[in-house]
Amino acid sequence: MASDDVRTDRRYTKDHEWAKQEDDRVVVGITAFAVDQLGDITLVNLDVKPGDTITAGTAFGTIESVKTLSDLFAPLSGKVQRVNAELESRPELVNEDCYGKAWMIEIVPSDQGELGGLLDAAAYTEILKTAH
C-alpha cells in the first residue's frame, strides 16, 4: 500500500488517523502514511473499552513497530462503541489493511459536527506533501 493512499470517503487528522462515518458511528484507524512511517507493526495496545468516554486529541492507545512506539489519538470526542480486539493478537493486520480490517475503535460522537472539523482528503494530501 502506497504511503500516499488517501481515501476520499473519510476525514483525517494531522496525527495521521482517519475517521469514517458509518450511520451514527465513526470508525477510526491510522493512515497508510502512518503505517509507512512506522514500518512493521509489532504491537497494538488499545487502552479503551466499549462504554468509555474519550476526548478528541487524547491518546486511546499505542502502536509499536520495529522502529518506534507511537500514541494513537482520538480524532473525535464521544463514547467508545467497539474496539478491534483482533489487533492485539494480529497487529500485522495494520500493515496489511489499515483502511479496512485494521480499524481500531468505533465511536459514537458527542458532537457530529466535530467530524466536519477534520481534514478532508485534499487537505490531508497537502500535509503529506510536506511530511516526506
C-alpha positions as CSV (number, residue, x, y, z in Angstrom):
1,M,0.0,0.0,0.0
2,A,1.5,3.4,-1.0
3,S,2.0,5.9,1.7
4,D,0.1,8.5,-0.4
5,D,-3.0,6.3,-0.5
6,V,-5.6,8.7,0.8
7,R,-9.3,7.6,0.7
8,T,-11.9,10.2,-0.1
9,D,-14.6,8.5,2.0
10,R,-13.2,9.6,5.3
11,R,-11.7,12.5,7.2
12,Y,-8.1,12.8,8.6
13,T,-6.1,14.3,11.4
14,K,-2.6,15.8,11.4
15,D,-1.6,12.9,13.5
16,H,-2.4,10.5,10.6
17,E,-5.5,8.9,12.0
18,W,-8.6,8.5,9.8
19,A,-12.3,8.7,10.8
20,K,-15.0,7.3,8.7
21,Q,-18.7,8.0,9.3
22,E,-21.0,4.9,9.4
23,D,-24.5,5.8,10.3
24,D,-24.3,7.5,13.8
25,R,-20.9,6.0,14.5
26,V,-17.4,6.9,13.4
27,V,-14.8,4.2,12.8
28,V,-11.1,5.2,13.5
29,G,-7.8,3.9,12.3
30,I,-4.4,5.0,11.1
31,T,-3.4,6.0,7.6
32,A,-1.2,4.4,5.0
33,F,1.3,7.2,5.6
34,A,1.5,6.4,9.3
35,V,1.9,2.7,8.5
36,D,4.7,3.5,6.1
37,Q,6.5,5.7,8.7
38,L,6.1,3.0,11.4
39,G,7.3,0.1,9.4
40,D,6.4,-3.4,10.5
41,I,3.8,-3.2,13.3
42,T,4.6,-5.5,16.3
43,L,2.0,-4.4,18.9
44,V,-1.3,-2.6,19.1
45,N,-2.4,-1.6,22.6
46,L,-5.9,-0.1,22.8
47,D,-6.4,1.4,26.2
48,V,-10.2,1.9,25.9
49,K,-13.1,-0.4,26.1
50,P,-16.7,-0.2,25.0
51,G,-18.7,2.3,27.1
52,D,-15.6,4.5,27.8
53,T,-15.9,8.2,27.0
54,I,-12.9,9.7,25.1
55,T,-12.0,13.3,24.3
56,A,-10.6,14.5,20.9
57,G,-6.9,14.8,21.0
58,T,-6.3,12.4,23.9
59,A,-4.5,9.1,23.5
60,F,-6.6,6.0,23.3
61,G,-3.8,3.5,22.9
62,T,-0.3,2.9,21.5
63,I,1.1,1.3,18.4
64,E,4.6,-0.2,18.4
65,S,6.7,-1.1,15.4
66,V,10.3,-2.2,14.8
67,K,11.2,1.5,14.6
68,T,9.2,3.3,17.3
69,L,6.3,3.4,19.8
70,S,3.6,6.0,19.0
71,D,0.4,7.2,20.7
72,L,-2.9,6.8,19.0
73,F,-5.0,10.0,19.3
74,A,-8.8,10.2,19.3
75,P,-10.0,12.4,16.3
76,L,-13.3,13.0,18.0
77,S,-14.9,13.1,21.4
78,G,-17.6,10.6,22.3
79,K,-18.4,7.1,23.6
80,V,-16.4,4.1,22.5
81,Q,-18.9,1.6,20.9
82,R,-16.5,-1.1,19.8
83,V,-12.7,-1.9,20.0
84,N,-11.0,-4.1,17.4
85,A,-9.6,-6.7,19.8
86,E,-8.2,-8.8,16.9
87,L,-5.4,-6.3,16.6
88,E,-3.9,-7.5,19.9
89,S,-3.2,-10.9,18.5
90,R,-2.8,-9.9,14.9
91,P,-1.0,-6.5,14.8
92,E,0.2,-7.2,11.3
93,L,-3.3,-6.5,10.1
94,V,-2.4,-2.8,10.3
95,N,0.3,-3.3,7.7
96,E,-2.0,-5.4,5.5
97,D,-5.2,-3.4,5.6
98,C,-5.0,-0.1,7.5
99,Y,-8.2,1.2,5.9
100,G,-10.3,-2.0,6.4
101,K,-9.7,-4.9,8.7
102,A,-7.3,-2.9,10.9
103,W,-9.8,-0.3,12.1
104,M,-9.1,0.4,15.8
105,I,-12.1,1.8,17.6
106,E,-15.6,2.8,16.8
107,I,-17.0,6.0,18.5
108,V,-20.5,7.4,18.9
109,P,-19.5,11.1,18.6
110,S,-20.9,13.5,21.3
111,D,-21.0,16.2,18.6
112,Q,-21.5,15.0,15.0
113,G,-20.2,18.4,13.8
114,E,-16.7,17.6,15.1
115,L,-16.2,15.3,12.1
116,G,-16.5,18.2,9.7
117,G,-13.7,19.9,11.5
118,L,-11.2,17.2,10.5
119,L,-9.2,17.4,7.3
120,D,-10.8,16.2,4.0
121,A,-8.8,14.0,1.6
122,A,-7.4,17.0,-0.3
123,A,-6.2,18.9,2.8
124,Y,-4.6,15.7,4.2
125,T,-2.9,15.1,0.9
126,E,-1.4,18.6,1.1
127,I,0.0,17.8,4.6
128,L,1.6,14.6,3.2
129,K,3.5,16.6,0.5
130,T,5.4,18.4,3.3
131,A,5.7,15.4,5.6
132,H,8.1,13.4,3.4
